[in-house]
Amino acid sequence: MKRIAIALAGSVVLASCSADPVGTQVEDSAERNAALEEVLAHERRNDDRARDEFRHPAETLAFFQVEPDHTVIEYAPGGGWYSRILAPYLAENGRYFAVSFPPEAAAPLGEEFVERVRGFGESFSGEQSEALGLPPEKVPFYYTNAIPEDLNGAVDRVLMIRMMHNLIRWGVADSEIEALVKTLKPGGLFGVVQHRAKPDAPEDYVDGNKGYLTQDDLIAFFEGKGLELVDTSEINANPKDTADYEDGVWTLPPSYAKGDEDRGTYAAIGESDRMTLLFRKAE
């Protein structure tokens, strides 16, 4: 009986110990969700929030497994829509980096656009710092050819939102993705959102110039860079998008490339159908 009592006591201790990690995980998850919800609900996003129904930031960042203590690269942040979520979310315990293609990568679009890219790189940190109320060092910006050496192998997540078509049509996809993969830790994740073409779309429609790429082609590209496909998601899917417009994805909102022509039709479709892909760098 004494041995049984000791065994039972040991079982209780073990059960108690094994329960703690579960409780901690639940608590951590709740804190993460609360932190993200607070960022998403902030008044600075009042203008951005109109696009949440198409961009699904909470669900997308959860799928990409972004944690508030992570080191995260956002590639080609553009107008800063995701920057205004990621930078505050990571400000306290993590690190946010905006990284983009160097100005010369945009040469196919002409010197005027190259200068715009250069100006963007020079102004991004200051503008986002002011908009977010964060010190500039919390929203640093680097071109891919000037990423600090100590970032290589130190990044938990790289996020690329609706940008691969440009890299492909400019002929810089290989060099840009290779530079980004180099920054990932072993086991780090690379999240991609991209306008999705129909599987049988003609080749001349998926060369990047229409904004759409096929999911199979994009998966094959990233696997060719040594990444493993972890999962796919339909979070950002839109079955109403026929993805066959003469003016490409920019026909749809928010661009409305055709102006007022058939605007109601395109508004009813909504923003583009998008694939959401998650890749892992080998351990």
Backbone as CSV, one residue per row, in Angstrom:
resi,resn,N_x,N_y,N_z,CA_x,CA_y,CA_z,C_x,C_y,C_z
1,MET,0.830,-1.212,0.000,0.000,0.000,0.000,0.862,1.258,0.000
2,LYS,1.971,1.183,0.775,2.839,2.354,0.841,3.412,2.680,-0.528
3,ARG,3.822,1.572,-1.268,4.384,1.790,-2.603,3.334,2.388,-3.534
4,ILE,2.073,1.922,-3.412,0.998,2.448,-4.250,0.763,3.922,-3.960
5,ALA,0.768,4.266,-2.664,0.552,5.658,-2.286,1.641,6.555,-2.846
6,ILE,2.897,6.063,-2.778,4.010,6.844,-3.313,3.867,7.012,-4.817
7,ALA,3.458,5.911,-5.486,3.281,5.964,-6.939,2.189,6.944,-7.324
8,LEU,1.071,6.913,-6.569,-0.019,7.840,-6.849,0.415,9.284,-6.627
9,ALA,1.174,9.493,-5.552,1.662,10.843,-5.286,2.551,11.325,-6.422
10,GLY,3.399,10.419,-6.909,4.265,10.769,-8.038,3.460,11.091,-9.269
11,SER,2.367,10.329,-9.485,1.522,10.577,-10.652,0.887,11.949,-10.587
12,VAL,0.454,12.323,-9.372,-0.159,13.635,-9.202,0.841,14.732,-9.517
13,VAL,2.086,14.549,-9.018,3.124,15.544,-9.274,3.399,15.660,-10.764
14,LEU,3.518,14.485,-11.442,3.782,14.488,-12.880,2.646,15.135,-13.651
15,ALA,1.407,14.808,-13.254,0.251,15.391,-13.929,0.240,16.896,-13.763
16,SER,0.592,17.321,-12.528,0.621,18.750,-12.265,1.667,19.440,-13.125
17,CYS,2.856,18.789,-13.232,3.930,19.374,-14.034,3.563,19.416,-15.507
18,SER,2.915,18.324,-15.977,2.590,18.267,-17.400,1.486,19.248,-17.766
19,ALA,0.673,19.636,-16.778,-0.420,20.559,-17.063,0.077,21.991,-17.219
20,ASP,1.177,22.314,-16.527,1.671,23.682,-16.545,2.001,24.193,-17.943
21,PRO,2.747,23.407,-18.765,3.054,23.919,-20.106,1.811,24.198,-20.938
22,VAL,0.799,23.350,-20.792,-0.431,23.554,-21.551,-1.088,24.863,-21.135
23,GLY,-1.165,25.055,-19.823,-1.756,26.287,-19.324,-0.982,27.511,-19.769
24,THR,0.339,27.380,-19.756,1.187,28.487,-20.200,0.971,28.792,-21.670
25,GLN,0.859,27.741,-22.486,0.644,27.921,-23.920,-0.676,28.631,-24.195
26,VAL,-1.722,28.218,-23.472,-3.030,28.850,-23.644,-2.959,30.321,-23.256
27,GLU,-2.280,30.580,-22.128,-2.143,31.959,-21.658,-1.352,32.797,-22.660
28,ASP,-0.248,32.233,-23.168,0.568,32.952,-24.154,-0.235,33.247,-25.419
29,SER,-1.017,32.251,-25.858,-1.825,32.426,-27.063,-2.846,33.539,-26.869
30,ALA,-3.472,33.563,-25.697,-4.460,34.602,-25.406,-3.807,35.981,-25.407
31,GLU,-2.596,36.065,-24.841,-1.884,37.342,-24.807,-1.517,37.799,-26.214
32,ARG,-1.080,36.841,-27.056,-0.733,37.177,-28.436,-1.951,37.700,-29.187
33,ASN,-3.061,36.991,-29.029,-4.284,37.403,-29.714,-4.737,38.781,-29.251
34,ALA,-4.651,39.003,-27.943,-5.068,40.292,-27.394,-4.173,41.413,-27.912
35,ALA,-2.871,41.139,-27.996,-1.931,42.154,-28.485,-2.219,42.505,-29.937
36,LEU,-2.500,41.487,-30.753,-2.793,41.742,-32.162,-4.134,42.451,-32.321
37,GLU,-5.120,42.033,-31.542,-6.432,42.681,-31.609,-6.331,44.159,-31.246
38,GLU,-5.486,44.459,-30.268,-5.299,45.857,-29.863,-4.703,46.677,-31.004
39,VAL,-3.710,46.107,-31.681,-3.089,46.801,-32.813,-4.101,47.000,-33.937
40,LEU,-4.862,45.955,-34.240,-5.827,46.029,-35.337,-6.948,47.023,-35.056
41,ALA,-7.271,47.193,-33.781,-8.375,48.082,-33.407,-7.941,49.536,-33.217
42,HIS,-6.646,49.804,-33.272,-6.144,51.157,-32.997,-6.683,52.160,-34.020
43,GLU,-6.894,53.369,-33.562,-7.480,54.402,-34.423,-6.589,54.766,-35.608
44,ARG,-5.282,54.515,-35.501,-4.413,54.832,-36.642,-4.749,53.974,-37.856
45,ARG,-5.514,52.878,-37.646,-5.910,52.001,-38.742,-7.308,52.323,-39.272
46,ASN,-7.860,53.433,-38.875,-9.233,53.740,-39.293,-9.386,53.727,-40.807
47,ASP,-8.411,54.273,-41.516,-8.484,54.278,-42.981,-8.130,52.908,-43.560
48,ASP,-7.179,52.224,-42.941,-6.733,50.916,-43.440,-7.793,49.837,-43.272
49,ARG,-8.620,49.972,-42.264,-9.521,48.882,-41.861,-10.528,48.502,-42.943
50,ALA,-10.817,49.399,-43.846,-11.788,49.108,-44.907,-11.361,47.916,-45.757
51,ARG,-10.065,47.638,-45.807,-9.579,46.540,-46.640,-9.412,45.237,-45.862
52,ASP,-9.705,45.251,-44.577,-9.552,44.029,-43.780,-10.385,42.881,-44.328
53,GLU,-11.555,43.190,-44.900,-12.428,42.118,-45.382,-11.812,41.359,-46.550
54,PHE,-10.865,41.974,-47.244,-10.189,41.306,-48.352,-8.791,40.821,-47.979
55,ARG,-8.173,41.459,-46.988,-6.781,41.140,-46.664,-6.647,40.271,-45.416
56,HIS,-7.679,40.228,-44.576,-7.730,39.308,-43.437,-6.428,39.278,-42.631
57,PRO,-6.013,40.408,-42.075,-4.706,40.455,-41.414,-4.568,39.529,-40.212
58,ALA,-5.594,39.439,-39.373,-5.486,38.580,-38.192,-5.304,37.126,-38.597
59,GLU,-6.130,36.673,-39.531,-6.058,35.280,-39.972,-4.758,34.999,-40.729
60,THR,-4.324,35.959,-41.528,-3.104,35.770,-42.314,-1.880,35.684,-41.416
61,LEU,-1.767,36.572,-40.443,-0.615,36.546,-39.545,-0.641,35.319,-38.645
62,ALA,-1.834,34.847,-38.295,-1.929,33.602,-37.523,-1.458,32.422,-38.367
63,PHE,-1.848,32.392,-39.639,-1.413,31.320,-40.534,0.100,31.340,-40.715
64,PHE,0.681,32.531,-40.770,2.132,32.663,-40.902,2.851,32.470,-39.566
65,GLN,2.083,32.272,-38.497,2.635,31.973,-37.167,3.581,33.079,-36.678
66,VAL,3.156,34.314,-36.866,3.955,35.455,-36.424,3.696,35.705,-34.943
67,GLU,4.761,35.706,-34.149,4.662,35.922,-32.708,5.231,37.302,-32.362
68,PRO,4.760,37.902,-31.250,5.203,39.265,-30.918,6.670,39.376,-30.517
69,ASP,7.335,38.234,-30.255,8.757,38.285,-29.919,9.640,37.863,-31.091
70,HIS,9.071,37.774,-32.276,9.820,37.357,-33.456,10.601,38.512,-34.090
71,THR,11.611,38.126,-34.849,12.278,39.039,-35.769,11.655,38.812,-37.137
72,VAL,11.058,39.861,-37.699,10.252,39.725,-38.917,10.722,40.712,-39.980
73,ILE,10.891,40.203,-41.194,11.125,41.056,-42.361,9.830,41.155,-43.150
74,GLU,9.404,42.379,-43.408,8.321,42.612,-44.360,8.956,43.097,-45.652
75,TYR,8.761,42.337,-46.714,9.391,42.692,-47.983,8.482,43.608,-48.797
76,ALA,9.073,44.669,-49.327,8.364,45.634,-50.173,7.085,46.127,-49.494
77,PRO,7.224,46.895,-48.410,6.046,47.303,-47.632,5.127,48.297,-48.325
78,GLY,5.573,48.885,-49.427,4.691,49.781,-50.179,4.154,50.915,-49.327
79,GLY,2.835,51.061,-49.324,2.204,52.136,-48.573,2.177,51.930,-47.078
80,GLY,2.665,50.797,-46.600,2.775,50.567,-45.165,1.548,49.964,-44.514
81,TRP,0.640,49.394,-45.308,-0.596,48.843,-44.751,-0.289,47.774,-43.701
82,TYR,0.553,46.829,-44.046,0.936,45.798,-43.072,1.971,46.318,-42.081
83,SER,2.771,47.278,-42.475,3.768,47.857,-41.559,3.087,48.444,-40.334
84,ARG,1.933,49.047,-40.545,1.210,49.685,-39.440,0.574,48.657,-38.504
85,ILE,0.630,47.404,-38.892,0.224,46.313,-38.001,1.459,45.672,-37.379
86,LEU,2.403,45.313,-38.225,3.558,44.536,-37.769,4.480,45.321,-36.840
87,ALA,4.819,46.542,-37.208,5.778,47.297,-36.397,5.286,47.513,-34.963
88,PRO,4.043,47.960,-34.740,3.570,48.090,-33.357,3.453,46.741,-32.640
89,TYR,3.043,45.721,-33.369,2.882,44.386,-32.779,4.217,43.847,-32.278
90,LEU,5.291,44.151,-32.983,6.616,43.626,-32.646,7.441,44.592,-31.803
91,ALA,6.942,45.797,-31.603,7.761,46.870,-31.032,8.307,46.549,-29.646
92,GLU,7.523,45.896,-28.805,7.940,45.706,-27.413,8.927,44.556,-27.247
93,ASN,8.633,43.419,-27.868,9.443,42.222,-27.614,10.113,41.633,-28.852
94,GLY,9.753,42.116,-30.026,10.326,41.566,-31.250,11.112,42.612,-32.021
95,ARG,11.357,42.309,-33.291,12.069,43.255,-34.164,11.408,43.246,-35.539
96,TYR,11.161,44.429,-36.053,10.569,44.593,-37.382,11.595,45.214,-38.321
97,PHE,11.670,44.670,-39.532,12.545,45.232,-40.562,11.772,45.329,-41.871
98,ALA,11.793,46.495,-42.476,11.277,46.653,-43.832,12.445,46.462,-44.790
99,VAL,12.266,45.584,-45.756,13.315,45.305,-46.742,12.684,45.379,-48.121
100,SER,13.395,45.958,-49.071,12.834,46.061,-50.409,13.927,45.979,-51.465
101,PHE,13.490,45.853,-52.695,14.405,45.756,-53.828,15.166,47.071,-53.992
102,PRO,16.430,47.004,-54.406,17.196,48.230,-54.630,16.656,48.994,-55.830
103,PRO,16.882,50.291,-55.884,16.315,51.104,-56.968,16.615,50.574,-58.362
104,GLU,17.820,50.060,-58.568,18.186,49.601,-59.913,17.355,48.408,-60.372
105,ALA,16.736,47.684,-59.437,15.886,46.553,-59.817,14.662,47.019,-60.592
106,ALA,14.269,48.266,-60.370,13.084,48.811,-61.037,13.421,49.483,-62.359
107,ALA,14.641,49.302,-62.848,15.072,49.955,-64.091,14.149,49.706,-65.278
108,PRO,13.538,48.496,-65.392,12.633,48.283,-66.532,11.471,49.269,-66.598
109,LEU,11.163,49.926,-65.482,10.043,50.865,-65.455,10.475,52.303,-65.707
110,GLY,11.764,52.511,-65.938,12.227,53.844,-66.283,12.866,54.588,-65.123
111,GLU,13.619,55.622,-65.461,14.390,56.366,-64.472,13.501,57.072,-63.450
112,GLU,12.346,57.537,-63.883,11.447,58.225,-62.948,11.018,57.289,-61.820
113,PHE,10.696,56.037,-62.181,10.286,55.083,-61.148,11.468,54.709,-60.261
114,VAL,12.645,54.591,-60.853,13.848,54.304,-60.067,14.040,55.374,-58.997
115,GLU,13.846,56.620,-59.366,13.991,57.715,-58.403,12.912,57.652,-57.329
116,ARG,11.724,57.229,-57.702,10.654,57.060,-56.709,11.032,55.992,-55.697
117,VAL,11.602,54.898,-56.177,12.037,53.822,-55.284,13.124,54.331,-54.344
118,ARG,14.044,55.100,-54.888,15.122,55.651,-54.060,14.546,56.585,-52.992
119,GLY,13.605,57.409,-53.377,12.980,58.308,-52.421,12.203,57.564,-51.347
120,PHE,11.558,56.464,-51.759,10.812,55.644,-50.803,11.748,55.101,-49.733
121,GLY,12.898,54.583,-50.167,13.853,54.034,-49.211,14.372,55.072,-48.243
122,GLU,14.525,56.284,-48.724,15.055,57.355,-47.879,14.024,57.868,-46.873
123,SER,12.751,57.755,-47.207,11.715,58.371,-46.367,10.935,57.391,-45.502
124,PHE,11.018,56.090,-45.790,10.127,55.123,-45.150,10.207,55.167,-43.629
125,SER,11.411,55.026,-43.075,11.545,54.942,-41.617,10.991,56.182,-40.932
126,GLY,11.329,57.353,-41.459,10.864,58.584,-40.841,9.358,58.729,-40.886
127,GLU,8.767,58.415,-42.032,7.317,58.552,-42.177,6.571,57.568,-41.285
128,GLN,7.021,56.314,-41.263,6.344,55.323,-40.431,6.573,55.591,-38.951
129,SER,7.759,56.061,-38.608,8.043,56.419,-37.220,7.069,57.483,-36.732
130,GLU,6.861,58.496,-37.545,5.942,59.575,-37.175,4.507,59.075,-37.109
131,ALA,4.106,58.259,-38.083,2.727,57.769,-38.128,2.410,56.838,-36.968
132,LEU,3.402,56.063,-36.544,3.171,55.040,-35.524,3.559,55.492,-34.123
133,GLY,4.238,56.617,-34.013,4.699,57.059,-32.706,5.787,56.170,-32.148
134,LEU,6.595,55.603,-33.041,7.702,54.733,-32.649,9.016,55.387,-33.047
135,PRO,10.099,55.108,-32.315,11.398,55.635,-32.746,11.801,55.024,-34.083
136,PRO,12.552,55.749,-34.900,12.929,55.248,-36.228,13.609,53.891,-36.203
137,GLU,14.350,53.607,-35.137,15.044,52.311,-35.066,14.079,51.135,-34.938
138,LYS,12.810,51.412,-34.649,11.804,50.350,-34.589,11.189,50.061,-35.958
139,VAL,11.470,50.919,-36.928,10.953,50.710,-38.287,12.077,50.911,-39.310
140,PRO,13.184,50.190,-39.157,14.314,50.375,-40.074,14.000,49.855,-41.472
141,PHE,14.685,50.414,-42.451,14.495,50.030,-43.848,15.845,49.712,-44.471
142,TYR,15.883,48.599,-45.230,17.107,48.226,-45.949,16.755,47.722,-47.343
143,TYR,17.637,47.994,-48.292,17.547,47.326,-49.587,18.153,45.929,-49.443
144,THR,17.721,45.019,-50.299,18.216,43.644,-50.185,19.724,43.540,-50.397
145,ASN,20.303,44.472,-51.122,21.753,44.411,-51.327,22.532,45.113,-50.217
146,ALA,21.815,45.527,-49.158,22.473,46.190,-48.032,21.915,45.696,-46.697
147,ILE,21.411,44.469,-46.670,20.910,43.893,-45.419,22.078,43.711,-44.454
148,PRO,21.956,44.155,-43.200,23.053,43.980,-42.242,23.452,42.511,-42.114
149,GLU,24.729,42.268,-42.048,25.236,40.896,-42.001,24.678,40.128,-40.808
150,ASP,24.476,40.823,-39.681,24.010,40.108,-38.491,22.541,39.695,-38.585
151,LEU,21.847,40.111,-39.633,20.471,39.648,-39.839,20.429,38.295,-40.536
152,ASN,21.477,37.963,-41.263,21.493,36.691,-41.977,21.480,35.525,-40.992
153,GLY,20.498,34.648,-41.169,20.337,33.517,-40.264,19.696,33.866,-38.943
154,ALA,19.132,35.077,-38.827,18.582,35.537,-37.544,17.098,35.862,-37.593
155,VAL,16.460,35.676,-38.734,15.068,36.109,-38.919,14.106,34.934,-38.756
156,ASP,13.045,35.159,-37.974,12.034,34.116,-37.752,11.046,34.015,-38.903
157,ARG,10.637,35.168,-39.434,9.617,35.186,-40.481,9.975,36.228,-41.547
158,VAL,9.808,35.822,-42.794,9.833,36.764,-43.914,8.438,36.761,-44.522
159,LEU,7.871,37.935,-44.725,6.530,38.053,-45.295,6.596,38.838,-46.601
160,MET,5.994,38.275,-47.635,5.930,38.946,-48.932,4.477,38.977,-49.372
161,ILE,3.913,40.158,-49.419,2.494,40.321,-49.716,2.307,40.943,-51.101
162,ARG,1.800,40.140,-52.043,1.412,40.623,-53.374,2.558,41.346,-54.089
163,MET,3.695,40.677,-54.182,4.858,41.323,-54.795,5.603,40.443,-55.794
164,MET,5.390,39.139,-55.767,6.189,38.246,-56.601,6.049,38.541,-58.088
165,HIS,4.872,38.970,-58.519,4.691,39.247,-59.949,5.645,40.331,-60.439
166,ASN,5.896,41.329,-59.587,6.826,42.389,-59.981,8.254,41.865,-60.093
167,LEU,8.665,41.059,-59.140,10.028,40.524,-59.176,10.244,39.667,-60.414
168,ILE,9.209,38.934,-60.790,9.320,38.073,-61.970,9.389,38.908,-63.244
169,ARG,8.522,39.896,-63.363,8.525,40.669,-64.617,9.735,41.591,-64.730
170,TRP,10.353,41.925,-63.596,11.566,42.740,-63.636,12.831,41.894,-63.771
171,GLY,12.671,40.566,-63.688,13.817,39.682,-63.846,14.745,39.624,-62.647
172,VAL,14.233,39.937,-61.450,15.084,39.946,-60.254,14.587,38.975,-59.181
173,ALA,13.661,38.100,-59.527,13.079,37.197,-58.526,14.135,36.311,-57.881
174,ASP,15.033,35.758,-58.674,16.041,34.849,-58.120,16.903,35.544,-57.075
175,SER,17.474,36.661,-57.425,18.391,37.340,-56.502,17.674,37.858,-55.261
176,GLU,16.454,38.372,-55.426,15.724,38.915,-54.278,15.325,37.814,-53.297
177,ILE,14.782,36.725,-53.802,14.347,35.648,-52.908,15.543,34.986,-52.241
178,GLU,16.627,34.819,-52.973,17.822,34.216,-52.375,18.354,35.070,-51.227
179,ALA,18.330,36.386,-51.388,18.773,37.274,-50.312,17.869,37.156,-49.090
180,LEU,16.572,37.013,-49.320,15.624,36.893,-48.212,15.746,35.551,-47.510
181,VAL,15.878,34.482,-48.272,16.026,33.150,-47.679,17.280,33.102,-46.808
182,LYS,18.316,33.784,-47.229,19.569,33.819,-46.470,19.365,34.393,-45.072
183,THR,18.407,35.292,-44.908,18.181,35.911,-43.596,17.466,34.983,-42.623
184,LEU,16.754,33.996,-43.139,15.955,33.132,-42.265,16.820,32.240,-41.383
185,LYS,16.365,32.056,-40.153,16.952,31.039,-39.287,16.670,29.655,-39.866
186,PRO,17.467,28.656,-39.534,17.056,27.287,-39.851,15.693,27.013,-39.214
187,GLY,14.751,26.553,-39.995,13.397,26.341,-39.499,12.516,27.573,-39.571
188,GLY,13.078,28.702,-40.007,12.289,29.925,-40.155,11.271,29.790,-41.274
189,LEU,10.229,30.607,-41.225,9.114,30.500,-42.169,9.041,31.706,-43.101
190,PHE,8.648,31.418,-44.333,8.504,32.444,-45.375,7.044,32.432,-45.816
191,GLY,6.313,33.512,-45.530,4.901,33.603,-45.878,4.686,34.440,-47.124
192,VAL,3.842,33.943,-48.014,3.601,34.611,-49.296,2.102,34.758,-49.539
193,VAL,1.675,35.954,-49.908,0.329,36.189,-50.435,0.514,36.719,-51.854
194,GLN,-0.215,36.149,-52.811,-0.021,36.549,-54.201,-1.316,36.405,-54.989
195,HIS,-1.564,37.366,-55.891,-2.694,37.274,-56.814,-2.597,35.941,-57.565
196,ARG,-3.718,35.213,-57.629,-3.685,33.845,-58.165,-4.368,33.745,-59.525
197,ALA,-3.617,33.258,-60.502,-4.166,32.989,-61.831,-4.880,31.645,-61.835
198,LYS,-5.727,31.438,-62.821,-6.347,30.132,-63.005,-5.264,29.132,-63.428
199,PRO,-5.401,27.863,-63.025,-4.354,26.879,-63.346,-4.064,26.759,-64.835
200,ASP,-5.075,26.996,-65.673,-4.895,26.847,-67.118,-4.671,28.186,-67.826
201,ALA,-4.297,29.208,-67.086,-4.051,30.515,-67.697,-2.905,30.415,-68.700
202,PRO,-3.005,31.106,-69.845,-1.926,31.062,-70.839,-0.631,31.641,-70.278
203,GLU,0.484,31.169,-70.803,1.794,31.584,-70.296,1.988,33.093,-70.349
204,ASP,1.497,33.718,-71.409,1.706,35.159,-71.528,0.825,35.966,-70.575
205,TYR,-0.045,35.278,-69.833,-0.857,35.968,-68.827,-0.226,35.851,-67.437
206,VAL,0.722,34.939,-67.282,1.304,34.700,-65.955,2.804,35.002,-65.943
207,ASP,3.217,35.961,-66.763,4.628,36.359,-66.772,4.897,37.512,-65.811
208,GLY,3.890,37.849,-65.009,4.021,38.918,-64.027,3.395,40.223,-64.452
209,ASN,3.229,40.435,-65.746,2.750,41.727,-66.227,1.259,41.965,-65.999
210,LYS,0.524,40.918,-65.693,-0.901,41.062,-65.368,-1.143,40.991,-63.860
211,GLY,-0.072,40.744,-63.097,-0.202,40.677,-61.644,-0.505,39.296,-61.110
212,TYR,-0.965,38.401,-61.969,-1.373,37.060,-61.550,-0.285,36.024,-61.834
213,LEU,-0.143,35.055,-60.921,0.745,33.907,-61.100,-0.026,32.652,-60.729
214,THR,0.351,31.510,-61.291,-0.322,30.274,-60.893,0.280,29.757,-59.594
215,GLN,-0.548,29.099,-58.813,-0.093,28.590,-57.522,0.978,27.520,-57.700
216,ASP,0.798,26.630,-58.656,1.787,25.570,-58.876,3.143,26.154,-59.255
217,ASP,3.138,27.157,-60.119,4.401,27.772,-60.535,5.113,28.425,-59.358
218,LEU,4.354,29.090,-58.506,4.970,29.801,-57.389,5.526,28.823,-56.358
219,ILE,4.790,27.765,-56.101,5.289,26.747,-55.176,6.583,26.144,-55.716
220,ALA,6.599,25.818,-56.996,7.800,25.238,-57.607,8.980,26.203,-57.510
221,PHE,8.720,27.493,-57.679,9.792,28.486,-57.598,10.426,28.485,-56.209
222,PHE,9.598,28.550,-55.175,10.136,28.610,-53.817,10.789,27.292,-53.410
223,GLU,10.241,26.196,-53.842,10.890,24.916,-53.562,12.253,24.854,-54.246
224,GLY,12.366,25.484,-55.401,13.641,25.557,-56.099,14.676,26.387,-55.364
225,LYS,14.234,27.188,-54.408,15.144,27.974,-53.574,15.455,27.263,-52.254
226,GLY,15.105,25.985,-52.182,15.450,25.192,-51.010,14.457,25.250,-49.874
227,LEU,13.279,25.821,-50.119,12.257,25.903,-49.083,11.254,24.770,-49.231
228,GLU,10.705,24.354,-48.109,9.695,23.289,-48.084,8.310,23.909,-47.901
229,LEU,7.354,23.491,-48.710,5.980,23.963,-48.534,5.399,23.353,-47.267
230,VAL,5.000,24.203,-46.340,4.414,23.755,-45.077,2.910,23.600,-45.207
231,ASP,2.268,24.618,-45.804,0.808,24.600,-45.879,0.341,25.675,-46.861
232,THR,-0.885,25.525,-47.308,-1.558,26.541,-48.116,-2.863,26.902,-47.425
233,SER,-3.371,28.073,-47.712,-4.618,28.514,-47.089,-5.474,29.258,-48.104
234,GLU,-6.782,29.172,-47.900,-7.738,29.910,-48.726,-8.262,31.152,-48.003
235,ILE,-7.526,31.602,-46.985,-7.928,32.786,-46.223,-8.245,33.961,-47.135
236,ASN,-7.386,34.156,-48.132,-7.496,35.339,-48.990,-8.047,35.017,-50.378
237,ALA,-8.762,33.917,-50.472,-9.356,33.518,-51.753,-10.571,34.386,-52.081
238,ASN,-10.824,34.539,-53.376,-12.031,35.224,-53.842,-12.517,34.530,-55.109
239,PRO,-13.468,33.607,-54.984,-13.937,32.854,-56.151,-14.634,33.711,-57.204
240,LYS,-14.997,34.944,-56.865,-15.641,35.828,-57.843,-14.647,36.371,-58.875
241,ASP,-13.372,36.314,-58.547,-12.351,36.870,-59.430,-12.093,35.913,-60.589
242,THR,-12.382,36.359,-61.810,-12.156,35.515,-62.990,-10.703,35.546,-63.454
243,ALA,-9.939,36.500,-62.987,-8.498,36.582,-63.262,-8.184,36.496,-64.752
244,ASP,-8.925,37.224,-65.558,-8.722,37.175,-67.010,-8.881,38.551,-67.658
245,TYR,-8.578,39.593,-66.911,-8.837,40.951,-67.376,-7.701,41.452,-68.272
246,GLU,-8.078,42.185,-69.295,-7.079,42.724,-70.229,-6.073,43.611,-69.512
247,ASP,-6.546,44.369,-68.530,-5.665,45.259,-67.774,-5.114,44.601,-66.514
248,GLY,-5.286,43.294,-66.412,-4.723,42.566,-65.286,-5.441,42.811,-63.977
249,VAL,-4.752,42.480,-62.902,-5.352,42.552,-61.571,-5.739,43.978,-61.198
250,TRP,-5.109,44.954,-61.832,-5.377,46.360,-61.504,-6.752,46.816,-61.988
251,THR,-7.450,45.945,-62.718,-8.831,46.222,-63.113,-9.736,46.271,-61.885
252,LEU,-9.400,45.453,-60.904,-10.219,45.313,-59.695,-9.894,46.398,-58.677
253,PRO,-10.755,46.543,-57.654,-10.418,47.464,-56.573,-9.181,46.956,-55.822
254,PRO,-8.396,47.872,-55.259,-8.686,49.303,-55.142,-8.185,50.144,-56.311
255,SER,-7.549,49.509,-57.323,-6.931,50.293,-58.405,-7.939,50.818,-59.422
256,TYR,-8.910,49.975,-59.811,-9.907,50.363,-60.824,-9.229,50.969,-62.061
257,ALA,-8.402,50.155,-62.723,-7.617,50.640,-63.866,-8.480,51.207,-64.988
258,LYS,-9.730,50.768,-65.095,-10.611,51.241,-66.170,-11.448,52.447,-65.741
259,GLY,-11.108,53.015,-64.602,-11.827,54.196,-64.136,-13.277,53.872,-63.801
260,ASP,-14.190,54.658,-64.346,-15.611,54.462,-64.057,-16.258,53.397,-64.940
261,GLU,-15.554,52.920,-65.945,-16.112,51.915,-66.843,-16.349,50.601,-66.088
262,ASP,-17.597,50.173,-66.031,-17.986,48.924,-65.354,-17.516,48.881,-63.901
263,ARG,-17.403,50.026,-63.295,-16.879,50.090,-61.929,-17.739,49.287,-60.955
264,GLY,-19.046,49.358,-61.118,-19.932,48.611,-60.236,-19.711,47.116,-60.333
265,THR,-19.461,46.635,-61.543,-19.198,45.205,-61.747,-17.948,44.778,-60.999
266,TYR,-16.892,45.572,-61.124,-15.626,45.209,-60.487,-15.696,45.382,-58.969
267,ALA,-16.455,46.371,-58.529,-16.636,46.553,-57.086,-17.350,45.353,-56.483
268,ALA,-18.313,44.795,-57.237,-19.051,43.628,-56.751,-18.162,42.392,-56.671
269,ILE,-17.163,42.320,-57.542,-16.208,41.205,-57.477,-15.329,41.347,-56.248
270,GLY,-14.880,42.561,-55.987,-13.985,42.790,-54.856,-12.529,42.662,-55.260
271,GLU,-11.661,42.621,-54.274,-10.234,42.503,-54.553,-9.902,41.102,-55.061
272,SER,-8.694,40.933,-55.539,-8.294,39.723,-56.267,-8.365,38.440,-55.445
273,ASP,-8.462,37.333,-56.179,-8.281,36.006,-55.587,-6.799,35.846,-55.274
274,ARG,-6.489,35.412,-54.052,-5.085,35.336,-53.636,-4.758,33.990,-53.010
275,MET,-3.638,33.458,-53.406,-3.094,32.279,-52.737,-2.349,32.744,-51.494
276,THR,-2.332,31.905,-50.475,-1.595,32.197,-49.248,-0.765,30.961,-48.938
277,LEU,0.542,31.112,-48.999,1.461,29.978,-48.935,2.451,30.159,-47.789
278,LEU,2.827,29.045,-47.173,3.803,29.084,-46.081,4.906,28.070,-46.356
279,PHE,6.150,28.560,-46.345,7.317,27.727,-46.616,8.254,27.730,-45.405
280,ARG,9.051,26.666,-45.299,10.013,26.555,-44.194,11.427,26.348,-44.739
281,LYS,12.364,27.032,-44.105,13.777,26.797,-44.399,14.238,25.565,-43.634
282,ALA,15.042,24.742,-44.249,15.489,23.499,-43.621,16.238,23.783,-42.324
283,GLU,16.093,22.867,-41.368,16.791,22.994,-40.082,18.301,22.860,-40.297
